[in-house]
Amino acid sequence: MASAILIRPLRETDFTAWTPLWDGYNAFYGREGKTALAPEITQTTWQRFFDPAEPVFALVAERDGKLCGLTHYLYHRSTTRIELTCYLQDLFTDPAARGQGVGRALIEGVYEQAKAADIKRVYWQTHTTNSAGRLLYDKVAKHMGFIVYSQEV
C-alpha cells in the first residue's frame, strides 16, 4: 500500500525536485526541445511563487519525502463576480504516481486554498486529447462546454 500523499505549499528549497515535474508538464504540452520554454520564463515563474506582490501560487504533492506532483494557480478579477476567482493553470503528476490520487489531492488542495481566500470559483482548461486527465476532471468539477481561443499578439 502506498504511503499518504502530503499536499503542501512549494518551498524555495524545492527547486531541484520541482524542475523535473515542471519539465514533464511542459513536455506533455509539446514544450520541449526546440519548443521548450526559455529558461528565463521558468526562473521568472519560480520567483513569482515567492513574491508576496504576485497572485501566483504553487502546491506540490509529496510522498515518502519525494515530490510527485505540482499545481500552479492564480487569483484574478472577473467581470461576473465581486470576489476574485481562481485559475488552476498547471497540474502535473509524475507518471510513476499516476492513478494513485495525486491529481485529485492537488485539485482539492487548490479548492481548500481558494476557500481560505474566500474565493468561490476554481476553473481550469485542458487539451481535448488529455483523456486521462479528463476522466478525473469530470469527477471533481463540471465541464462548462467552453472552447478556448488564443492568439499571440
C-alpha positions as YAML, in Angstrom:
chain: A
units: angstrom
residues:
- id: 1
  name: MET
  ca: [0.00, 0.00, 0.00]
- id: 2
  name: ALA
  ca: [1.30, 3.45, -0.94]
- id: 3
  name: SER
  ca: [2.02, 5.91, 1.82]
- id: 4
  name: ALA
  ca: [-0.03, 9.05, 2.31]
- id: 5
  name: ILE
  ca: [0.17, 11.99, -0.05]
- id: 6
  name: LEU
  ca: [1.07, 15.30, 1.55]
- id: 7
  name: ILE
  ca: [-0.16, 18.42, -0.26]
- id: 8
  name: ARG
  ca: [1.81, 21.47, 0.78]
- id: 9
  name: PRO
  ca: [2.93, 24.88, -0.48]
- id: 10
  name: LEU
  ca: [6.03, 24.92, -2.61]
- id: 11
  name: ARG
  ca: [9.23, 25.85, -0.73]
- id: 12
  name: GLU
  ca: [12.21, 27.74, -2.09]
- id: 13
  name: THR
  ca: [14.31, 24.64, -1.33]
- id: 14
  name: ASP
  ca: [12.14, 22.54, -3.71]
- id: 15
  name: PHE
  ca: [13.60, 23.91, -6.96]
- id: 16
  name: THR
  ca: [15.68, 20.82, -7.81]
- id: 17
  name: ALA
  ca: [12.75, 18.45, -7.16]
- id: 18
  name: TRP
  ca: [10.16, 20.75, -8.77]
- id: 19
  name: THR
  ca: [12.09, 21.23, -12.03]
- id: 20
  name: PRO
  ca: [11.63, 17.67, -13.43]
- id: 21
  name: LEU
  ca: [7.90, 17.90, -12.74]
- id: 22
  name: TRP
  ca: [7.73, 21.32, -14.42]
- id: 23
  name: ASP
  ca: [9.69, 19.98, -17.38]
- id: 24
  name: GLY
  ca: [7.38, 16.96, -17.59]
- id: 25
  name: TYR
  ca: [4.31, 19.19, -17.55]
- id: 26
  name: ASN
  ca: [5.71, 21.34, -20.33]
- id: 27
  name: ALA
  ca: [6.76, 18.30, -22.39]
- id: 28
  name: PHE
  ca: [3.20, 16.93, -22.09]
- id: 29
  name: TYR
  ca: [2.00, 20.07, -23.88]
- id: 30
  name: GLY
  ca: [4.76, 19.96, -26.51]
- id: 31
  name: ARG
  ca: [7.08, 22.49, -24.90]
- id: 32
  name: GLU
  ca: [10.37, 20.61, -25.08]
- id: 33
  name: GLY
  ca: [13.46, 20.59, -27.28]
- id: 34
  name: LYS
  ca: [13.20, 23.39, -29.86]
- id: 35
  name: THR
  ca: [9.83, 24.50, -28.44]
- id: 36
  name: ALA
  ca: [10.88, 24.44, -24.78]
- id: 37
  name: LEU
  ca: [10.21, 27.45, -22.62]
- id: 38
  name: ALA
  ca: [13.10, 29.85, -22.36]
- id: 39
  name: PRO
  ca: [14.99, 29.42, -19.07]
- id: 40
  name: GLU
  ca: [14.08, 32.98, -18.05]
- id: 41
  name: ILE
  ca: [10.38, 32.03, -18.15]
- id: 42
  name: THR
  ca: [10.99, 29.18, -15.73]
- id: 43
  name: GLN
  ca: [13.10, 31.42, -13.48]
- id: 44
  name: THR
  ca: [10.51, 34.21, -13.51]
- id: 45
  name: THR
  ca: [7.69, 31.76, -12.82]
- id: 46
  name: TRP
  ca: [9.66, 30.29, -9.91]
- id: 47
  name: GLN
  ca: [10.37, 33.74, -8.44]
- id: 48
  name: ARG
  ca: [6.70, 34.72, -8.68]
- id: 49
  name: PHE
  ca: [5.70, 31.89, -6.38]
- id: 50
  name: PHE
  ca: [7.66, 33.54, -3.58]
- id: 51
  name: ASP
  ca: [6.84, 37.19, -4.30]
- id: 52
  name: PRO
  ca: [4.03, 38.39, -1.99]
- id: 53
  name: ALA
  ca: [3.04, 41.00, -4.61]
- id: 54
  name: GLU
  ca: [2.26, 38.27, -7.14]
- id: 55
  name: PRO
  ca: [-1.12, 36.46, -7.14]
- id: 56
  name: VAL
  ca: [0.57, 33.24, -8.37]
- id: 57
  name: PHE
  ca: [0.84, 30.22, -6.08]
- id: 58
  name: ALA
  ca: [2.09, 26.64, -6.12]
- id: 59
  name: LEU
  ca: [1.30, 23.46, -4.26]
- id: 60
  name: VAL
  ca: [3.20, 20.20, -4.51]
- id: 61
  name: ALA
  ca: [2.36, 16.61, -3.71]
- id: 62
  name: GLU
  ca: [4.91, 14.79, -1.63]
- id: 63
  name: ARG
  ca: [5.10, 11.10, -0.84]
- id: 64
  name: ASP
  ca: [7.88, 9.49, 1.16]
- id: 65
  name: GLY
  ca: [9.86, 12.75, 1.05]
- id: 66
  name: LYS
  ca: [9.78, 12.94, -2.77]
- id: 67
  name: LEU
  ca: [7.77, 15.37, -4.88]
- id: 68
  name: CYS
  ca: [5.37, 13.53, -7.17]
- id: 69
  name: GLY
  ca: [3.08, 16.29, -8.45]
- id: 70
  name: LEU
  ca: [2.58, 20.02, -8.78]
- id: 71
  name: THR
  ca: [-0.13, 22.55, -9.33]
- id: 72
  name: HIS
  ca: [0.15, 26.26, -10.03]
- id: 73
  name: TYR
  ca: [-2.80, 28.58, -9.67]
- id: 74
  name: LEU
  ca: [-3.54, 32.27, -9.63]
- id: 75
  name: TYR
  ca: [-6.21, 34.62, -8.38]
- id: 76
  name: HIS
  ca: [-7.69, 37.26, -10.64]
- id: 77
  name: ARG
  ca: [-10.62, 39.61, -11.00]
- id: 78
  name: SER
  ca: [-13.67, 38.72, -13.01]
- id: 79
  name: THR
  ca: [-16.38, 40.78, -14.64]
- id: 80
  name: THR
  ca: [-19.01, 38.30, -13.41]
- id: 81
  name: ARG
  ca: [-18.07, 38.19, -9.73]
- id: 82
  name: ILE
  ca: [-17.21, 40.62, -6.98]
- id: 83
  name: GLU
  ca: [-14.70, 38.34, -5.29]
- id: 84
  name: LEU
  ca: [-11.59, 37.08, -7.03]
- id: 85
  name: THR
  ca: [-11.67, 33.85, -8.97]
- id: 86
  name: CYS
  ca: [-9.03, 31.11, -9.12]
- id: 87
  name: TYR
  ca: [-7.49, 29.78, -12.29]
- id: 88
  name: LEU
  ca: [-5.75, 26.44, -11.85]
- id: 89
  name: GLN
  ca: [-3.16, 26.90, -14.57]
- id: 90
  name: ASP
  ca: [-0.86, 23.88, -14.30]
- id: 91
  name: LEU
  ca: [-1.38, 20.38, -12.92]
- id: 92
  name: PHE
  ca: [1.06, 17.53, -13.33]
- id: 93
  name: THR
  ca: [1.64, 14.16, -11.70]
- id: 94
  name: ASP
  ca: [4.83, 12.16, -12.11]
- id: 95
  name: PRO
  ca: [3.95, 9.28, -14.47]
- id: 96
  name: ALA
  ca: [5.06, 6.73, -11.84]
- id: 97
  name: ALA
  ca: [2.49, 8.16, -9.39]
- id: 98
  name: ARG
  ca: [-0.50, 8.39, -11.74]
- id: 99
  name: GLY
  ca: [-3.71, 6.65, -10.79]
- id: 100
  name: GLN
  ca: [-2.87, 6.95, -7.08]
- id: 101
  name: GLY
  ca: [-4.91, 10.03, -6.18]
- id: 102
  name: VAL
  ca: [-2.17, 12.64, -6.59]
- id: 103
  name: GLY
  ca: [-4.01, 14.76, -9.17]
- id: 104
  name: ARG
  ca: [-7.23, 14.69, -7.18]
- id: 105
  name: ALA
  ca: [-5.39, 15.63, -3.98]
- id: 106
  name: LEU
  ca: [-3.71, 18.57, -5.73]
- id: 107
  name: ILE
  ca: [-7.03, 19.84, -7.13]
- id: 108
  name: GLU
  ca: [-8.63, 19.52, -3.70]
- id: 109
  name: GLY
  ca: [-5.65, 21.39, -2.26]
- id: 110
  name: VAL
  ca: [-6.35, 24.28, -4.62]
- id: 111
  name: TYR
  ca: [-10.04, 24.15, -3.63]
- id: 112
  name: GLU
  ca: [-9.01, 24.46, 0.04]
- id: 113
  name: GLN
  ca: [-6.68, 27.38, -0.68]
- id: 114
  name: ALA
  ca: [-9.40, 29.16, -2.68]
- id: 115
  name: LYS
  ca: [-11.95, 28.67, 0.12]
- id: 116
  name: ALA
  ca: [-9.47, 30.04, 2.66]
- id: 117
  name: ALA
  ca: [-9.09, 33.14, 0.44]
- id: 118
  name: ASP
  ca: [-12.90, 33.50, 0.23]
- id: 119
  name: ILE
  ca: [-12.85, 32.55, -3.44]
- id: 120
  name: LYS
  ca: [-15.85, 30.61, -4.65]
- id: 121
  name: ARG
  ca: [-14.82, 29.53, -8.14]
- id: 122
  name: VAL
  ca: [-11.89, 27.46, -9.36]
- id: 123
  name: TYR
  ca: [-11.60, 26.70, -13.05]
- id: 124
  name: TRP
  ca: [-9.07, 25.31, -15.50]
- id: 125
  name: GLN
  ca: [-8.64, 24.16, -19.06]
- id: 126
  name: THR
  ca: [-7.03, 21.13, -20.62]
- id: 127
  name: HIS
  ca: [-6.36, 19.84, -24.06]
- id: 128
  name: THR
  ca: [-9.07, 17.69, -25.65]
- id: 129
  name: THR
  ca: [-6.54, 14.88, -26.04]
- id: 130
  name: ASN
  ca: [-5.88, 14.70, -22.28]
- id: 131
  name: SER
  ca: [-8.28, 11.80, -21.84]
- id: 132
  name: ALA
  ca: [-6.74, 10.51, -18.60]
- id: 133
  name: GLY
  ca: [-6.89, 13.95, -17.01]
- id: 134
  name: ARG
  ca: [-10.44, 14.49, -18.23]
- id: 135
  name: LEU
  ca: [-11.59, 11.27, -16.54]
- id: 136
  name: LEU
  ca: [-10.53, 12.82, -13.23]
- id: 137
  name: TYR
  ca: [-11.75, 16.33, -14.03]
- id: 138
  name: ASP
  ca: [-15.24, 15.04, -14.82]
- id: 139
  name: LYS
  ca: [-15.36, 13.65, -11.26]
- id: 140
  name: VAL
  ca: [-14.16, 16.75, -9.41]
- id: 141
  name: ALA
  ca: [-15.64, 19.61, -11.46]
- id: 142
  name: LYS
  ca: [-18.26, 20.43, -14.06]
- id: 143
  name: HIS
  ca: [-17.30, 20.85, -17.72]
- id: 144
  name: MET
  ca: [-18.90, 24.09, -18.83]
- id: 145
  name: GLY
  ca: [-18.64, 23.46, -22.57]
- id: 146
  name: PHE
  ca: [-16.36, 26.35, -23.43]
- id: 147
  name: ILE
  ca: [-13.84, 26.25, -26.25]
- id: 148
  name: VAL
  ca: [-10.65, 28.27, -25.73]
- id: 149
  name: TYR
  ca: [-9.28, 30.59, -28.40]
- id: 150
  name: SER
  ca: [-5.82, 32.13, -28.22]
- id: 151
  name: GLN
  ca: [-3.67, 34.42, -30.34]
- id: 152
  name: GLU
  ca: [-0.17, 35.71, -29.76]
- id: 153
  name: VAL
  ca: [-0.10, 39.50, -30.28]
...
